[in-house]
C-alpha cells in the first residue's frame, strides 16, 4: 500500500507519521511526503518526494498506484489540487478549490456564514484604503484587520490603538501587503472571550469530531507579543464541555457542511473552526481553515488510538457516520521551538543539536514525538550533513501525560535537550488549561 501526504510542515509530519503507524495495524505501507522536511526524511516508514507541481504529483500517484492522498497545507487547496486529482480519477482527502474559499477568502467566509446563520463577528469589507481608514475612525479600537486572501499567518492584526489599525490597513492594501493576500481586507469587531480550536473530518454530509484542542497564538509568555501561526497547543481543551461541544456542532459545524452542500459544493476533508467563546457562553466564529490546525494536529494525532487510514477511507467512501474515533485518555501538549527573528524575519541555517540523542535520554519514546516544521539538511556535520533551521516554526515537541502539568513537564523536559541558536520558545504552554482546572 502506498499513501501520499502533501506538505512540508509539522502538521504533515504528524499526519504521515500517524498514517505509517496505522499501516502497521493492517499491513505495511510506504508513506510519501511531498516535499517533506528533515524530520520526515529521518522516519523509517516515510519517504520524501521532492516535487510540488500538481501535474507531477498526479503523474507520481498514478505511476505508483497511490491508494489515497491527504492534503496538509492551504496553498495546494487554493491552487485546486483536489479538483485536479479527482479529474484524474485519483482519491484525495481535502476540499475542492471552491469549498476551500472558506479559508482562502475571508470575505467569502463571512458572507457564507451570514447566508447560513453561523454566528460570527460584525464586519465590513474594503478594497479602498481611504474608506477603510474612515471606517476604523468611526468604529474605534480595539478592532481586527484581516487580509482577504492567504497571507502565511501574517494576515490578521488585532489593533489595540488607532495607529496600529491604520498601519495595518496601509500595509494590507498598499504595496507592502502580505504575500498572496488579496486586494481586499475585512475589518471586524473585536470579540472578547476564550479562543478555542474545533476540528472535524467531513465526507460531504457527515462529520466526525476530532479530539478538542486549544493553541497559543501569541509569540510571548502570557499571550503577549505578535500573532504567530501557533506557539503550542494541548488536547483535550477542558473549556469545551459536553454542552458546549454539542452547541458547536449544531450552530457551527453542521450548518457549514449543510451550507456547502446547499450551494452545490459538498465539503470533504478536515474543517477547522477557530472560535471565540464569549463570557456569556456564546460562540463567534473567528475563522475557518480547510485543513487540520498546526500545532493542533500534532497533539490531536498523538492522542489518536483509532486507525487513521480507516478513518480517511470511511470519509472518502461517504460513510463517516458508520465509525467513531478512539482517543488516549491522557493529555497531549506540544511546545513549538521557533527560529530567531520569527515571525517577521526568521533566520535560517542554524544547526539543531540534540535530536539524535533523544531516544537514549528518554526511553518512553511512544509517549512523545518531535515533529519537524521548518527544518532542512546541509553538509558539515559529524556525518557529512546536519539538520538546520529552514523556516519560522522549526520543531514541535509533543508529549503525553496523565495531567496537563505532567504533559507540560515532559514536553519541556524533551525540548530542553534540543538546542539551536536564537531559539524562541514560550515557557507557559498549557497555562490556560491549568488555570481552568483550578
Buried (B, 14 or more C-beta within 10 A) or exposed (E): BBBBBBBBBBBBBBBBBBBBBBBEEEEEBBBBBBBBBBBBBBBEBBBBBEBBEBEEBBEBBEEEEBBBBBBBBBBBBBBBBBBBBBEBEBBBBBBBBBBBBBBBBBBBBBBBBEEBEBBBBEBBBBEEBEEBBEBBEEBEBBBBBBBBBBBBBBBBBBBEEBEBBBBBBBBBBEEEBBEBBBEBBBBBBBBEBBBBBBBBBBBBBBBBBBBBBBBBBBBBBEBEBBBBBBBBBBBBBBBBEEEBBEBBBEBBBBBBBEBBEEBEBBBBBBBBBBBBBBEEEEBBBBBBBBBBBBBBBBBBBBBBEBBBBBBBBBBBEBEBEEBEBEBBEBBBBBBBBBBBEBBEEBBBEBBBBBBEEBEEEBEEEEBBBBBBBBBBBBEEBEEEEBBBBBBBBBBBBBBBBEBBBBBBBBBBBBBEBBBBEEBBBBEBBBBBBBEEEE
